[in-house]
Amino acid sequence: MSFLTLANVSKSYGATRAVIDMNLSVDKGEFVSLLGPSGCGKTTTLQMIAGFADVSAGRITLDGRDITHAKPNSRGLGIVFQSYALFPHMTVYDNVSFGLEMRRISKAERAERVKAALALVHLEAHAARYPRELSGGQRQRVALARALVIEPPVLLLDEPLSNLDAKLREEMQFELRQIQRKVGTTTVMVTHDQTEAMSISDRVVVMEAGRVTQIDAPHRLYEHPQTRFISSFVGKANLLEGRVTSGGDRASVDLGGAVSVDVEAPGMSAGDTVVLSLRPEKIRLAPVGQGCLAGTVRERFFLGSQWLYQVDTACGELIVVCPNDGSAPAEEGAATGLDWAAQQVRLLPGASPVEALA
């Protein structure tokens, strides 16, 4: 049985439907991220779980208890806000201790639990400092310790790393995951950063226009997107429109311009309109006249560990990402072949479920 469940949960603000029929089951100890662009309903969903936003329809249960209309302070959840919301006039120790004081925990137990929480986030030596004396990463750790010290059944994270610089953000992603695994707290995180969600989550919930479009493990979400939106939002993708000319386990797709490619597409029939999704790193540059498609390198960009090429083809521009193995890169203006394995191509419906509703 799932630990946290949202069943047909919706939220409306007048005529605006912010969240529509949200169904989600989170297992105990699982790390789940709500991912999507601004305005997709992910933060509203988190606020409904926390009790900060009323549920318009549906039901939320936690460990078998209906908390749909329970007050926020009765849910006992740990929350880390985007701004961290630390008390500036309190020391690190007092910030972390505050939630325990509100729960009337004895002074001796408070001291023991605060010490353990600060050790967990490697801030024992900073207990007497004030938030203004800390770096952004250290303030983030204090907010996390304050949320975890109350031993919540669920930890809610609202864009917890968005205020950090790129390097520190990457470091904190993995530290956050290590802490969560060590403590074992069920965690739901809101983020618009696909890399963040993919790197530290057990499962990712992709939302678009208030609806869930796919819930899956990060690897499956990336390799097997179910809609055009997910294919382009989760990572980079070359999207080419085409029509199936022959079906079967291995289908032939006409991309126009006298270009036809073979892909693995069980269940597709001749005449189906499809979108072909091909990740840039799945394409390799081949000698002229070889591969699946001919092209001309229009621009190239050096990314350190990779080269990114923009290649003009009869099907339009394709992005190709090749590892930097030390060999000479392809020159701009050079003719090239493009090759890929049929099993690396994903065929998507011509329109996503959300597009079809528009």
VENZI-V571309 format. One record per pair of residues at least 6 apart in sequence whose C-alpha atoms are under 7 Angstrom apart, sorted by the first residue. I is the first residue (numbers start at 1). GAP is how many residues later the second one is. If there is no record, write none. Layout:
i	gap
I	GAP
I	GAP
This chain:
i	gap
2	23
2	24
2	25
2	26
3	23
3	24
3	25
3	59
3	60
4	21
4	22
4	23
4	57
4	58
4	59
5	19
5	20
5	21
5	55
5	56
5	57
6	16
6	17
6	18
6	19
6	53
6	54
6	55
7	15
7	16
7	17
7	51
7	52
7	53
8	13
8	14
8	15
8	50
8	51
9	11
9	12
9	13
9	14
9	46
9	48
9	49
9	50
10	9
10	10
10	11
10	12
10	45
10	46
10	47
10	48
11	6
11	7
11	8
11	9
11	44
11	45
11	46
12	6
12	7
12	44
18	23
18	192
19	22
19	191
19	192
20	190
20	191
22	189
22	190
28	158
29	155
29	156
29	157
30	156
30	157
30	172
31	155
31	156
31	157
31	170
31	171
31	172
32	155
32	156
32	157
32	169
32	170
32	171
32	172
33	155
33	156
33	157
33	164
33	168
33	170
33	171
33	172
34	8
34	155
34	156
34	157
34	170
34	171
34	172
35	7
35	155
35	156
35	157
35	159
35	162
35	169
35	170
35	171
35	172
36	6
36	156
36	170
36	171
36	172
37	155
40	167
40	168
40	169
40	170
41	168
41	169
42	148
42	165
43	147
47	6
48	6
48	7
50	22
50	27
51	19
51	20
51	21
52	20
55	13
59	9
60	6
60	7
60	8
61	6
61	7
76	76
77	75
77	76
77	77
77	78
78	69
78	70
78	74
78	76
78	77
78	78
79	68
79	76
79	77
79	78
80	63
80	64
80	67
80	76
80	77
80	78
80	80
81	76
81	77
81	79
82	76
82	77
82	78
82	80
84	56
84	59
86	9
86	57
87	8
88	42
88	43
88	44
90	40
91	36
91	37
91	38
91	39
91	40
92	34
92	35
92	36
92	37
92	38
92	39
92	50
93	21
93	34
93	35
95	51
96	18
96	46
96	49
96	50
97	13
97	17
99	51
100	10
100	50
113	36
114	35
115	9
117	28
117	32
118	6
118	27
121	20
121	24
131	8
136	28
137	27
137	31
153	32
153	33
154	31
154	32
154	33
155	30
155	31
155	32
155	33
156	31
156	32
156	33
157	31
157	32
157	33
158	31
158	32
159	31
159	32
161	8
173	23
173	27
174	26
177	23
191	6
194	40
197	7
198	20
202	15
203	12
203	13
203	14
203	15
204	11
204	12
204	13
204	14
205	7
205	9
205	10
205	11
206	6
206	7
206	8
206	9
207	6
214	12
222	12
225	6
226	122
227	121
227	122
227	125
228	120
228	124
229	123
231	6
231	46
236	43
236	44
237	40
237	41
237	42
237	43
238	39
238	40
238	41
238	42
238	80
238	81
239	36
239	37
239	38
239	39
240	35
240	36
240	37
241	14
241	33
241	34
241	35
242	11
242	12
242	13
242	31
242	32
242	33
243	10
243	11
243	12
243	28
243	29
243	30
243	31
244	7
244	8
244	9
244	10
244	25
244	26
244	27
244	28
244	29
245	7
245	8
245	9
245	25
245	26
246	6
246	23
246	24
247	21
247	22
247	23
248	17
248	18
248	19
248	20
249	15
249	16
249	17
250	12
250	13
250	14
250	15
250	16
251	11
251	12
251	13
251	14
252	8
252	9
252	10
252	11
253	7
253	8
253	9
254	6
254	7
255	60
256	59
257	57
257	58
261	31
262	80
263	79
263	80
263	82
264	78
264	79
265	82
273	77
274	73
274	74
274	75
274	76
275	72
275	73
275	74
275	75
276	69
276	70
276	71
276	72
277	68
277	69
277	70
278	66
278	67
278	68
280	39
280	40
280	41
281	39
281	40
281	41
282	58
282	62
283	37
283	55
283	56
283	57
284	38
284	54
284	55
284	56
285	51
285	52
285	53
285	54
286	50
286	51
286	52
286	53
287	49
287	50
288	47
288	48
288	49
289	48
290	47
291	46
291	47
291	48
292	46
292	47
292	48
293	44
293	45
293	46
294	19
294	42
294	43
294	44
295	16
295	17
295	18
295	40
295	41
295	42
295	43
296	15
296	16
296	17
296	37
296	38
296	39
296	40
297	12
297	13
297	14
297	15
297	35
297	36
297	37
297	38
298	12
298	13
298	14
298	34
298	35
299	10
299	11
299	33
300	7
300	8
300	9
300	10
300	32
301	6
301	7
301	8
302	6
305	18
305	19
306	15
306	16
306	17
306	18
307	14
307	15
307	16
307	17
308	11
308	12
308	13
308	14
309	10
309	11
309	12
310	7
310	8
310	9
310	10
311	6
311	7
311	8
312	6
